[in-house]
Amino acid sequence: MRETDVERWDAETDVIVVGFGAAGGVAAIEAHDAGAEVILLEKMPFPGGLSAISAGGIRIAENAGDAFTYLQATCGNRTPDDLLHDLAQGMVDIPEYVRGLARISDAQVGVTGAVGNYPFPGCMSLGYCEVTDVPALAAGQRYSATSATTNGGRLIKVLEDNITHRGIDLRYETAAGELVIGNDGQVCGLIARQAGRAVALRAAKAVILTCGGFENNPDMQDQYFQAGAIRPTSFRGNTGDGIAMAQAAGADLWHMWHVHGPYALSDPTGKYPFALFHKGIPMWTPGVPGSASDLGIEPDEAPNASRKPLARLAWILVDRDGRRFMNEYPPYPGDTGMRPFDQFDPLRQEFARMPAYMIFDEAGRQMYPMGYAAYNDAEVSFEWSRDNLQEVERGIFHRADSLAALAEGIGVPGNRMRETLDAWNAAVSHGQDTVFGRPEETMLRIDTPPFYYGEVRPAVINTQGGPRHNVRQEVVTPFGRPIPRLYAAGELGSVFGHLYMSGGNLAECIVGGRRAGREAASLARQVSPPAPHGRARHLAGPNQEGTING
Ligand SMILES: Cc1cc2nc3c(=O)[nH]c(=O)nc-3n(C[C@H](O)[C@H](O)[C@H](O)COP(=O)(O)OP(=O)(O)OC[C@H]3O[C@@H](n4cnc5c(N)ncnc54)[C@H](O)[C@@H]3O)c2cc1C
């Protein structure tokens, strides 16, 4: 909306940061430390967004040149080099920066070497930085609304402590709605909804959007994903608000198709609103000879190379015709596990893998919990049972006493189900999945009745798309011109538009958040035009009911 539509500003500051996840926390701290007065808005009544329930692995690098080479391959030529150079250098600086923040919380920061998850050049120089312990969060205590305290929650606690320590004005339950643009075309504030009423907040220097992706915006997903909307795994608050706000100000968008996500289960009772993760399994991180992901790397050449075995998976997936269609254990299950579901069958005019079915037998049921829940939400809870029987009772899985009953439950001919399982069990016996290339050590026979099956669909851990930005984190128009005084950081318009680098989103939150905070704070203050009296008139945001007040 135009500044002339704002009749009175309810508050004024230098920099408004929208969204308190990792990117917003860092941007607010940096802008403050660079001398700006900051208001940090958070839509939810609790902190942290996806960051708070993330595993908290922040990708770092020993040397920026190698990290750049790796990022170039990961981003598949879809992201300009200057941004990747900046991120690569920032990754080298992350440990020192996080240690500096951690002091206030007396927190421990761990740095470990860990090769990149995909075997691209440069992968050897990478590692992780994590906040591993915060004394204020006792063992077993959940951080805020999260299902468990992870290193992501510990990172957010450290950011929260830093924000409190600096006296930054953090406003919960305040959802930014629409940017306000001055007559000179510069962003000069926004309209937010706070305690049920619209407020006009002026930003004399800049607005930084750090309000995450569109994991929980089915309408937006319908427009950008071939197979339509998919369920988020962990958090309701990210509804693409920053995308709509930036678009309305003239932003170009990028990487909107790119979803980071696995295939997942869901609760048919509807009580648990998020997708349920399948059992957590290690990635095929490039490894040494004899390890699951042998890349022929000699151990003395790469002490960080993986020695981790892959997990045995008790299940296979079949499509609606009862046929396997993918390697159920792809190299990075949480990154590309959802992609094979996107296939549209033009002859049948349907997505034949929507849903697909996860199938295991009695021996598999007893092996381990088949899934888990990880959420940042004050209103839900879910504990997966050790023997999976609670999930059978809840209808997440169905029991079938025979192969015929299994086929009937899925709705395919009995001989099809037998063919599929015979072929699978033969592949296990030969130690080779010649059709889809699932690694031998992950394969298990499925032949002990009763059988179990559950519907699986793609799930979104996080989206990567959003407003395109330049190396200074300025949001740009389709013609590449910066929109004056508008910045974005974090997964909102992430650099990842091809494959994901594990730990890359948090790395980007920190590197991009720092840059955006500093750049915003360095701007000269805009002089306020003479303010007419009265209240803000136009009070509608992209996801709010429109109201005109005063
Ligand atoms: C289970 C899980 C594990 C993960 N593990 C890792 C990992 O180890 N390493 C890694 O790099 N990434 C990981 N990720 C991905 C990573 O967590 C996210 O991509 C990253 O945290 C996004 O950070 P952000 O600050 O951009 O957004 P978020 O942390 O999601 O924060 C955005 C905030 O903006 C708020 N918001 C939204 N709209 C508005 C509005 N209109 N007004 C005000 N506030 C608003 C939201 O409520 C939210 O709090 C994981 C994700 C999940 C779910």
The ligand as an SDF file (V2000), in Angstrom:
LIG
                    3D

 53 58  0  0  0  0  0  0  0  0999 V2000
   12.7650  -31.4290   11.2940 C   0  0  0  0  0  0  0  0  0  0  0  0
   13.6180  -30.4180   10.5710 C   0  0  0  0  0  0  0  0  0  0  0  0
   14.9990  -30.5120   10.6290 C   0  0  0  0  0  0  0  0  0  0  0  0
   15.7860  -29.5720    9.9570 C   0  0  0  0  0  0  0  0  0  0  0  0
   17.1340  -29.6210   10.1280 N   0  0  0  0  0  0  0  0  0  0  0  0
   17.9080  -28.6760    9.5590 C   0  0  0  0  0  0  0  0  0  0  0  0
   19.3020  -28.6380    9.8360 C   0  0  0  0  0  0  0  0  0  0  0  0
   19.8350  -29.4160   10.6410 O   0  0  0  0  0  0  0  0  0  0  0  0
   20.0450  -27.6870    9.2090 N   0  0  0  0  0  0  0  0  0  0  0  0
   19.4960  -26.7720    8.3610 C   0  0  0  0  0  0  0  0  0  0  0  0
   20.2080  -25.9430    7.8170 O   0  0  0  0  0  0  0  0  0  0  0  0
   18.1660  -26.7670    8.1240 N   0  0  0  0  0  0  0  0  0  0  0  0
   17.3690  -27.6830    8.7140 C   0  0  0  0  0  0  0  0  0  0  0  0
   16.0220  -27.6560    8.5070 N   0  0  0  0  0  0  0  0  0  0  0  0
   15.4620  -26.5780    7.6640 C   0  0  0  0  0  0  0  0  0  0  0  0
   15.5270  -25.2740    8.4590 C   0  0  0  0  0  0  0  0  0  0  0  0
   15.0190  -25.4970    9.7600 O   0  0  0  0  0  0  0  0  0  0  0  0
   14.7220  -24.1180    7.8580 C   0  0  0  0  0  0  0  0  0  0  0  0
   14.8740  -24.0220    6.4790 O   0  0  0  0  0  0  0  0  0  0  0  0
   15.2290  -22.8130    8.5020 C   0  0  0  0  0  0  0  0  0  0  0  0
   15.2140  -22.9730    9.9090 O   0  0  0  0  0  0  0  0  0  0  0  0
   14.3630  -21.6430    8.1110 C   0  0  0  0  0  0  0  0  0  0  0  0
   14.7400  -20.5530    8.9160 O   0  0  0  0  0  0  0  0  0  0  0  0
   14.0540  -19.1400    8.6960 P   0  0  0  0  0  0  0  0  0  0  0  0
   14.5790  -18.2650    9.7680 O   0  0  0  0  0  0  0  0  0  0  0  0
   14.1910  -18.7270    7.2920 O   0  0  0  0  0  0  0  0  0  0  0  0
   12.4970  -19.4670    8.9210 O   0  0  0  0  0  0  0  0  0  0  0  0
   11.7660  -19.9900   10.2280 P   0  0  0  0  0  0  0  0  0  0  0  0
   12.7140  -20.5170   11.2200 O   0  0  0  0  0  0  0  0  0  0  0  0
   10.6750  -20.8960    9.8070 O   0  0  0  0  0  0  0  0  0  0  0  0
   11.1600  -18.6620   10.8400 O   0  0  0  0  0  0  0  0  0  0  0  0
   10.1870  -17.9190   10.1680 C   0  0  0  0  0  0  0  0  0  0  0  0
    9.3510  -17.2290   11.2240 C   0  0  0  0  0  0  0  0  0  0  0  0
    8.5450  -16.2260   10.5870 O   0  0  0  0  0  0  0  0  0  0  0  0
    7.2930  -16.1950   11.2350 C   0  0  0  0  0  0  0  0  0  0  0  0
    6.3200  -15.5690   10.3510 N   0  0  0  0  0  0  0  0  0  0  0  0
    5.7240  -16.0800    9.2430 C   0  0  0  0  0  0  0  0  0  0  0  0
    4.9020  -15.1750    8.7020 N   0  0  0  0  0  0  0  0  0  0  0  0
    4.9610  -14.0690    9.4720 C   0  0  0  0  0  0  0  0  0  0  0  0
    4.3300  -12.7980    9.4300 C   0  0  0  0  0  0  0  0  0  0  0  0
    3.4410  -12.4910    8.4800 N   0  0  0  0  0  0  0  0  0  0  0  0
    4.6170  -11.8990   10.3950 N   0  0  0  0  0  0  0  0  0  0  0  0
    5.4860  -12.1990   11.3980 C   0  0  0  0  0  0  0  0  0  0  0  0
    6.1190  -13.3950   11.4810 N   0  0  0  0  0  0  0  0  0  0  0  0
    5.8680  -14.3080   10.5230 C   0  0  0  0  0  0  0  0  0  0  0  0
    6.9950  -17.6560   11.5060 C   0  0  0  0  0  0  0  0  0  0  0  0
    5.9890  -17.7970   12.4840 O   0  0  0  0  0  0  0  0  0  0  0  0
    8.3720  -18.1620   11.9280 C   0  0  0  0  0  0  0  0  0  0  0  0
    8.5490  -18.0780   13.3120 O   0  0  0  0  0  0  0  0  0  0  0  0
   15.1890  -28.5580    9.1840 C   0  0  0  0  0  0  0  0  0  0  0  0
   13.7990  -28.4560    9.1450 C   0  0  0  0  0  0  0  0  0  0  0  0
   13.0210  -29.3600    9.8520 C   0  0  0  0  0  0  0  0  0  0  0  0
   11.5220  -29.2030    9.8430 C   0  0  0  0  0  0  0  0  0  0  0  0
  1  2  1  0
  2  3  1  0
  2 52  2  0
  3  4  2  0
  4  5  1  0
  4 50  1  0
  5  6  2  0
  6  7  1  0
  6 13  1  0
  7  8  2  0
  7  9  1  0
  9 10  1  0
 10 11  2  0
 10 12  1  0
 12 13  2  0
 13 14  1  0
 14 15  1  0
 14 50  1  0
 15 16  1  0
 16 17  1  0
 16 18  1  0
 18 19  1  0
 18 20  1  0
 20 21  1  0
 20 22  1  0
 22 23  1  0
 23 24  1  0
 24 25  2  0
 24 26  1  0
 24 27  1  0
 27 28  1  0
 28 29  2  0
 28 30  1  0
 28 31  1  0
 31 32  1  0
 32 33  1  0
 33 34  1  0
 33 48  1  0
 34 35  1  0
 35 36  1  0
 35 46  1  0
 36 37  1  0
 36 45  1  0
 37 38  2  0
 38 39  1  0
 39 40  1  0
 39 45  2  0
 40 41  1  0
 40 42  2  0
 42 43  1  0
 43 44  2  0
 44 45  1  0
 46 47  1  0
 46 48  1  0
 48 49  1  0
 50 51  2  0
 51 52  1  0
 52 53  1  0
M  END
$$$$
